[in-house]
């Protein structure tokens, strides 16, 4: 029997700079490993085939409208050469010019910011057609789903919360003892939304309360100028404590998690938080904000610790409490490991493919 042909469209692939990039890598790898489908990837990053998939590129630097037109042209070109049975868009924005194609499609919603920001009316209008014509829309959290503009014409079951997941096999649990130093990890690119300033202020407070050497690793490709943060670091005398590490491979990020005592993500807005899952799988206690989709991962005081947005003093307070209570820190790490098992990508993949298989 001829294999069904899936066309997977993703802006991010080849890097793990964010949740959609991690999802793309896990999804493509899983499809190819199953050996059940022919897979063609349309990627916004200049990458070569990693797992034996066919790959085409468009320029992700283009705005969403131009990029959408390029994607539509590529889909038509690919479909003429080998009939596509289904298209799966990693983000609904990629589908804005492809809703009238005579090919069934599915799409993900990974973020809610465009539905509440300055351009919300534009994206509500554009997303309406994408969602209406999609076979199903996979959403990363209940919080995101609540912010999606849903018209009466939509079938309510069309929006399905699948969550996001990680490949647990890529991580190993390692509980690090605290001796004379503390390693703190932050992973993210949008420093404003991820609350990096709050972390810096929290570390400043922490340094005044403990005698340990403090080292903070900031991992990720900054989307904004970092002068503001470097000036704050200098003002607080934290030059030797905080390091901007830049973009790292997924293997390197695993090592960062394994060598950390705390993972801190004081996000002001967060649709889900894949980096939190990575920390839980690594045995690194998480301190994060009670914002967006984060509470769907972290049970406060059980599998991690939650703070309110902007409360940098609580970042320091929680770390001091955990430094002074090894049993509590270990219990949170163990509970976090149990919690993250619910977000194993294998289960999410099977759930998504069950829906895709139902129409091809």
N, C-alpha and C positions, 0 to 999 in steps of 0.2 A: 504494500500500500504506500502511495506517495505521501511524503511528510507534508504536513500543513506548513504554510509559510507565514511567519510572524514578522512584522516590521515594527521595531522598537525605536521610538524617537526620543532622544534625550539631549538636553543642552550640555550636561556634564557627563563625561565618561573619560576615564584614564587618570583621573585624580580623585582624591577622597576629601575634597575641601569642604563638603557639606553633605547633608542627609541625602538629597537626590543623587549626588555623585556616588555615594556608598551604595544606595539602592540599585543604581544602574549596574554597577560592577557585580553585585551579588545576583541580580536578576539574570544578566547576560551569562554569567558563569553557570548558573543553575540550569538555564534553558539548554545550553550547549552540553552540559554534563548529562542531561537526561537523554540526549540523542533521539528525541522524539519529533523535533521540529527543524525546519530550515529557518534560520534567523538572519535577518538583515537589520543592521543598526544604522540609524541616521544620527550622527553625533555633532554637537556644536564645538567640540574640542578636537584638535588635530591629533588623532590617535590612530594607531594601526590595530589590526585585529589582535585581540589578546587571548581568545579562547577558540578561535576557528570560525567565528562569525564573519559574514560579509559586512563591510562597513563603508559608509559614505559620510562625507563631512559637509556641513554648511558653516558659515561664519557666525558664531554666537555673539560676536561684538555688535552685529547689526541689531537695530531695535526689533521689538517683538513682531511688528507688522512686516518688515522686510524679511526677517528670519522666517516668519510663517509662510510667506510666498515661496521662499527657497525650499522650504520643507515640502510644500505641496508639489512643486515641480519635481523634486526628487522622488516622492512617492509615486507620482504618475510615471516617471521614467522607469523605476524599479518594477512597477506593476505591469508595464508593457513587456518587459523581458521575462519576468516570472510572476505569475498571478499571486497577489498578496491576499491571504485569507482574512487577516485581521491586523489592524494597526493599534499599537499600544503607546500612548503618549505619556512620558514620565512627568510631564507638567501640562496642564490644560492650556497654557499660553502657547505651546507649540502647535496647538490644533486650531488656532483661530482662523486660518485660511483653508482648512482641510475638512470643514464640516459637511460640505456638499459632495465629497468624494463618494462614489458608490462602493465603499468598503466599510464594513463594520469596524468601530473603534472603541477603545476603552481609554480612560485617562486618569491620572493621579491629581490630587490637590495636596500640595505639600506645605502651603502657607496661606495665611488669611490676610496678610498686610494690604494687598491690593483691593480688598473689599471694605477696608476701613480708612484707607489713606486718602490723600488729596485727589487721586484719580479714581476713586471708588465708583463713580457713576459710569466712567468709561469702561472699567473692567466688569461691572455688573452687566452692562449692555453686551460686551463681547463674550463674556462667559455664558450668558443665557443660551446662545445658540450652540456653543460647545457642549454644554451639559444636556440640553434638550435632545441632541442627536446622538449622544454617546450611549452605548449599550449599558455601561455602568461606570460610575465615578468612584474611585478608591480614595479614601480620605485618611490622613495620618492620625487624626485624633478627634474626639468628640468636640473639643473646643473649636477646632478648625471648622468642623461641620456646622456648628452653630452660627458661624459667621458667613457661610456660603449663602448668597441670595438665591433662594429656591422659589421658583414660580409655581403656580397652581397647575400648570401644564406638565410639570415634572411628575414622574412616578416616584413616590416617596422612597421606595426600596432601591432606587437608582443610586443613592448615595450610601456607600458602605464603608464603615470605619474598619480598616484592616490594621491600622497602626504601621509603624516602621520596625524593622528588625535588624539584627546583626548576625553574622555567621559566628556562632559561639565557639566553633572549632578554632577560630583565629586568635582566641584569647585564653589566657591561663590565669587562674586565681592566685594572687600572691599578696599576702597580708604583710606589710612592712612594719617592723618594729621602729619605734621612735627612740633614738639615742640622743645625739647632740645636735641634730639638724632636722629641718622639716622641708619636704619637697611638696610644693603646691602646683597643680596643673590647671591651666585654662586653655580650652580649645574653641576657636571661633574666628570668623572673619569680620563680621559686622560688630566692631567694638562698641558702637553706640548702643545698639539693640541688645548686645550680649552683656552690657553692664560692666565693661572693663574698668571704668573709673571707680565704680563701687568696690571692685576687688582691690585696686591699688589703695584706696582709702582704708579698706578693711585690714590690709597687710600692714599699713602704717600704724594702726591701732594695735594689732597683734604684736608688732615688734617692740612696742613699749611695755608689753605685759609678759613676755617670755624671754628666757635667756638663751634659747636655741638659735642656731644659725638658720635663717629663712631663705629659701630659694624658690622663686616662682618662674615657671616656664610658660610663656605665652606662645601657643602654637596656632598658626593660621596665617593666611594671606590677608593683610589688612585692606579693607575696602575704602578707608579714609586715611588722611594724613595722620601720622602718629606723633607729631610734634607736641600736641596737647598732652598726650599721655607721658611722653618723655619729660616734659617740663614739670608735670606733677610728680613724677618719680624723683626728679632732681630736687624739687622743693621739699619733699619728704625725706630726702637722704637715703633713697632706696636703690641708688644706682648699682650697687653690688648685689642687690637682692632679686631684681626682676630682669629677666632676659627675654627679648623678642626673638623667637626661634625661626619664624617664617613658616613656609609650607613644608610639610613632612610627608613621607610616604606612609601608607597604612601600616607597614611593618614597623616603621620608626615610631608611629603614634602608639602602637601596642607597647613598645618599650617605655615610652614616656609614662603611660598609665601604670605599668608594672613597677616603675621606680618612684611613684608618687605616694604621699601619705594622704593627701586630700585632693579632690577635684571640686573646683568652685565654678559655678555658672550662674551669676547673678543677673540673668536676663530680664530686661524690661518687657520684652515680648518674645514668646517662644511657642511655635506651633507644636513642636514635639520635643526633640532633644536627643538625637542619636548618640551624641558624645556622652550623654549620661549613661546610656545602655553600655557603652564600651567601658566606662569606669566601673559600673556594677559587675560586669563580667570579669574585671581585672582585680577585684577585691579592694578598690579604692573608694573610701567613703565619700559621698557626694553631699555638698552643700549647694542648694539652688533656690531660686525664687519660687514663690507660690503664684506662678504666672502661666497663662496659656495652657499648653498641654502637659506641662511638667508634673502636676499632681496626678496625672494618669499613669505616671511611671513611679514616682516616689511617694511612699506612705510616710508621712512626717514622723520622725522619731523611731521608725521601724527599719525601713530600707534606705533611709537617708534623712537629711535635715532640711527643712524649708524655712525661708525667711521672706519677709515682705520686700517688695521692690524698693531699692534705694537704701535699705537698712544695712549699711556697711558695718555698723557696730556689732550686729548679730553675726556677721561672718566671723569676726574675731572672737566673739563670745563662744560660738559653737566649736571653733577650733581649739580654744583653750580648754573647754570642757572635755573634748575628745582626747586631747593630749594628756589630760590628768586622769582619764578613765579608759585604760586599755581594753577592759572587758566590754564597755559600751561600744567602743570603736570597732572591736572585733565582731560583736553581735550585729551591728549595722552592716558590716561588710558581708557577713554570712547571709543575712536576710536579703541584702541586695543581690547576692548571687542567686538566691532562690527566685527572687522577683524577676530577674532578667530572663529566666528560662521561658517566661511567657512571651518573650519577644524574639524567639529564635526565628531567624529568617526562613528556615525550612518550612515552618508551619504557615507563615504568611505567604510564601511562594505557592504552596499547595492550595491555599484558599483562593488566591488570585487566579491560578491556572485552572481551577475547577470552573470558575465563571467564564473564563476565556474559552475553555474547551466546550462549554455548553452551546456555543454559537458557531463553532467551526467544524 
